[in-house]
Amino acid sequence: MTGQIDYSQYERGRYCNYWDLDRTLQRELRRVSPDEEFEWAEPRLADFGEVVGHTIADNADYVDRHGPELDTYDRNGNVHNYVEYPAELHETERLAYESGIVADSFQTPPGRKTPLSHSHYFGMLYLLAYAETSGFVCPVAMTAGAAHVLELFDDGSLAEYYEALTSREYEHLIEGAMFLTEKQGGSDVGANETRAEYDDEAGYWRLTGEKWFCSNIDAEGTLALARTPDAPDGTAGLSMFLVPHGDPDEGVLTRGRRESFDGPPPGEALNDQYYRRLKEKLGTTNVPTGEVEFDGTKAHLVGEKGQGFKQMAEMLNLERLSNAASACGIMARAVLESKIHATNRVAFGRPIEEFPLMRADLVDMAVDHEAATAFTFEAIRHFTARERGRRTETEEESVERSYRLMRLLAPVAKLRTARMAIETTSYAMEIRGGDGYVDDFVTSRLLRDAQVLPIWEGTENILALDVLRALDREAAGEPFTAEIQEFLDSVDHPALTGTVETVESEFHSLVGAMAALAEADEEYAQLSAKRLAHYIFDVFTGALLLAEAQEQLDNGDARLALVARRFVERELADSEARGITDGDRFAIEFFEPIVHFEPIALEAVLDENDGE
Ligand SMILES: Cc1cc2nc3c(=O)[nH]c(=O)nc-3n(C[C@H](O)[C@H](O)[C@H](O)COP(=O)(O)OP(=O)(O)OC[C@H]3O[C@@H](n4cnc5c(N)ncnc54)[C@H](O)[C@@H]3O)c2cc1C
């Protein structure tokens, strides 16, 4: 689909194809994927966009009101940890996994010679987030994360679990989960107290302790951290274990095996643990989050003893980027709902999108979504390059540089997009007016579900500290500044000159700030870490959007030049009297190309501030 989009043909952001309508995702996924892969995958993305826009969107709303329930005891008082899911959620699971959302990036899909890159998984997850926001998106992300960890660290002894985590057939599928948080430590994972002891007779490790936040509680491929006897304190003493829901003596408890029982699986088919309760949450109803007590629970060691935290860090890189991709998908849905409503709703005799303030609102929501998605997919590009390098055993320096850069970009992507998703969904609710606050409309769920994004997988403060760590330990500043310079060097179109100058000046200041913090005492560095993370996002995104805008201009499309200009003006330029008196009517002049994708002539984007 090209040309202008008429949003008034829709009644709401439903019963449409999210892939076809999302030109931002199309552009970014094409940019970060090898051409051959993108061409091959595009029809699958389009099919998935259709399914998410119809059945999965309907199911998500239903499950939000009829979420999973826990039945800890059977009718005879025996523990059976049974989580009852509505049929609609099972249907969504089947549709998503059989579309290859996880499988295609880990196992060779039929018709190909190799698996797709990880970027494909992130694109599919983004599409799923249009409807499943952070609910069922969470189990999918943890399934991919657990597969990623086993691919990297398992010596083959857990191959059955890996095959099931990456299965594209529902009957053979299991899902992943990660149990880190204990009462005394979510951010402070080194405070974990759960113990692991080897049981010679049984031939398993046995875990004892309590996990306080366990999403996808009954997953068969749960990864948990625990401390082996005589292990040192802190993160260095943690090992990683795979803790199945079923009794591992009985084999892997796949979806097919679960369904083969008449009713809930009997106690003897299950591992020894106790699901105390599910949490009553603000949102993310579509995933059961509970508290688990391990009591001699059977577990398999994953990778090396004492390497649990390091291994979990690899999973966290993927989870944080998944969080960012789903934040972008949620923003995309919120922007879509807002555009549709604003074209159809009449107030004071006119569609509300015609009012100047609403034009500015919609332009800025669209620009935020573009900025968040561009940054996130650039981080994903580097994650993918590193993983592709590992899979092909390429020892090029570029792979190492991608890793260092990804270590910086992933926490920043998660931190900023989570905040932007909350702002965008909150404003989408307001654009819907009073109805937006009512559960009959999706906007209330979008905001409730977005609110978890800054909390799990590392809060904003913890991520800001991770940014300092990436700069210090991975020396990520060097590839970071080199990449910004590359972006800026690629831009020479006169329509971008003024914007480039602003970014260059802020880039210079950012480099100074990074150098100053590297020399500062720890207390001061921590005090400034969050501001630094946001500054990194703004400057990097400004330069990236400019480089992308240059490419689009070369192809005769000026829209992204406008997006870059608006983003940089808003986030990086100095303005007098907060811009109130500068006479700028950008949001009115360029509303149609930015919000409705109306084609725009190159001359129209040259203004008096641009180069001669
Ligand atoms: C819906 C939901 C599902 C979840 N699912 C899972 C799951 O499946 N698995 C799992 O392991 N966990 C899960 N969590 C837990 C989540 O990851 C933690 O709650 C989160 O990491 C914060 O940990 P905490 O709750 O212990 O808060 P704390 O660590 O006590 O943090 C409290 C506050 O202190 C701040 N803080 C802490 N340390 C510092 C510091 N050094 N400097 C500055 N500020 C600091 C934090 O930013 C935060 O604002 C889930 C949480 C929610 C809400």
PDBQT file of the ligand as one rigid body, heavy atoms in Angstrom, charges set to zero:
ROOT
HETATM    1  C1  LIG A 701       3.368  -7.558  36.292  1.00  0.00    +0.000 C 
HETATM    2  C2  LIG A 701       4.747  -7.925  36.721  1.00  0.00    +0.000 A 
HETATM    3  C3  LIG A 701       5.285  -9.118  36.293  1.00  0.00    +0.000 A 
HETATM    4  C4  LIG A 701       6.573  -9.480  36.665  1.00  0.00    +0.000 A 
HETATM    5  N1  LIG A 701       7.079 -10.673  36.235  1.00  0.00    +0.000 NA
HETATM    6  C5  LIG A 701       8.312 -11.056  36.635  1.00  0.00    +0.000 A 
HETATM    7  C6  LIG A 701       8.855 -12.320  36.233  1.00  0.00    +0.000 A 
HETATM    8  O1  LIG A 701       8.256 -13.053  35.469  1.00  0.00    +0.000 OA
HETATM    9  N2  LIG A 701      10.067 -12.691  36.698  1.00  0.00    +0.000 N 
HETATM   10  C7  LIG A 701      10.780 -11.882  37.537  1.00  0.00    +0.000 A 
HETATM   11  O2  LIG A 701      11.865 -12.273  37.922  1.00  0.00    +0.000 OA
HETATM   12  N3  LIG A 701      10.288 -10.684  37.945  1.00  0.00    +0.000 NA
HETATM   13  C8  LIG A 701       9.091 -10.245  37.504  1.00  0.00    +0.000 A 
HETATM   14  N4  LIG A 701       8.587  -9.037  37.909  1.00  0.00    +0.000 N 
HETATM   15  C9  LIG A 701       9.321  -8.277  38.904  1.00  0.00    +0.000 C 
HETATM   16  C10 LIG A 701      10.055  -7.066  38.368  1.00  0.00    +0.000 C 
HETATM   17  O3  LIG A 701      11.081  -7.446  37.501  1.00  0.00    +0.000 OA
HETATM   18  C11 LIG A 701      10.583  -6.308  39.594  1.00  0.00    +0.000 C 
HETATM   19  O4  LIG A 701       9.460  -5.869  40.328  1.00  0.00    +0.000 OA
HETATM   20  C12 LIG A 701      11.458  -5.145  39.219  1.00  0.00    +0.000 C 
HETATM   21  O5  LIG A 701      12.661  -5.602  38.660  1.00  0.00    +0.000 OA
HETATM   22  C13 LIG A 701      11.769  -4.247  40.426  1.00  0.00    +0.000 C 
HETATM   23  O6  LIG A 701      12.194  -5.010  41.519  1.00  0.00    +0.000 OA
HETATM   24  P1  LIG A 701      11.507  -4.829  42.961  1.00  0.00    +0.000 P 
HETATM   25  O7  LIG A 701      10.039  -4.987  42.793  1.00  0.00    +0.000 OA
HETATM   26  O8  LIG A 701      12.179  -5.703  43.940  1.00  0.00    +0.000 OA
HETATM   27  O9  LIG A 701      11.758  -3.317  43.328  1.00  0.00    +0.000 OA
HETATM   28  P2  LIG A 701      13.087  -2.750  43.984  1.00  0.00    +0.000 P 
HETATM   29  O10 LIG A 701      14.261  -3.415  43.417  1.00  0.00    +0.000 OA
HETATM   30  O11 LIG A 701      12.926  -2.763  45.462  1.00  0.00    +0.000 OA
HETATM   31  O12 LIG A 701      13.048  -1.248  43.479  1.00  0.00    +0.000 OA
HETATM   32  C14 LIG A 701      12.211  -0.262  44.082  1.00  0.00    +0.000 C 
HETATM   33  C15 LIG A 701      12.593   1.105  43.499  1.00  0.00    +0.000 C 
HETATM   34  O13 LIG A 701      13.954   1.384  43.864  1.00  0.00    +0.000 OA
HETATM   35  C16 LIG A 701      14.680   1.754  42.732  1.00  0.00    +0.000 C 
HETATM   36  N5  LIG A 701      16.061   1.323  42.902  1.00  0.00    +0.000 N 
HETATM   37  C17 LIG A 701      16.529   0.098  43.270  1.00  0.00    +0.000 A 
HETATM   38  N6  LIG A 701      17.870   0.103  43.289  1.00  0.00    +0.000 NA
HETATM   39  C18 LIG A 701      18.277   1.344  42.928  1.00  0.00    +0.000 A 
HETATM   40  C19 LIG A 701      19.530   1.977  42.739  1.00  0.00    +0.000 A 
HETATM   41  N7  LIG A 701      20.676   1.299  42.915  1.00  0.00    +0.000 N 
HETATM   42  N8  LIG A 701      19.568   3.285  42.366  1.00  0.00    +0.000 NA
HETATM   43  C20 LIG A 701      18.427   3.965  42.161  1.00  0.00    +0.000 A 
HETATM   44  N9  LIG A 701      17.203   3.439  42.315  1.00  0.00    +0.000 NA
HETATM   45  C21 LIG A 701      17.119   2.130  42.678  1.00  0.00    +0.000 A 
HETATM   46  C22 LIG A 701      13.995   1.060  41.555  1.00  0.00    +0.000 C 
HETATM   47  O14 LIG A 701      14.266   1.756  40.341  1.00  0.00    +0.000 OA
HETATM   48  C23 LIG A 701      12.547   1.150  41.985  1.00  0.00    +0.000 C 
HETATM   49  O15 LIG A 701      12.009   2.377  41.571  1.00  0.00    +0.000 OA
HETATM   50  C24 LIG A 701       7.322  -8.634  37.515  1.00  0.00    +0.000 A 
HETATM   51  C25 LIG A 701       6.764  -7.416  37.934  1.00  0.00    +0.000 A 
HETATM   52  C26 LIG A 701       5.507  -7.064  37.533  1.00  0.00    +0.000 A 
HETATM   53  C27 LIG A 701       4.945  -5.761  38.004  1.00  0.00    +0.000 C 
ENDROOT
TORSDOF 0
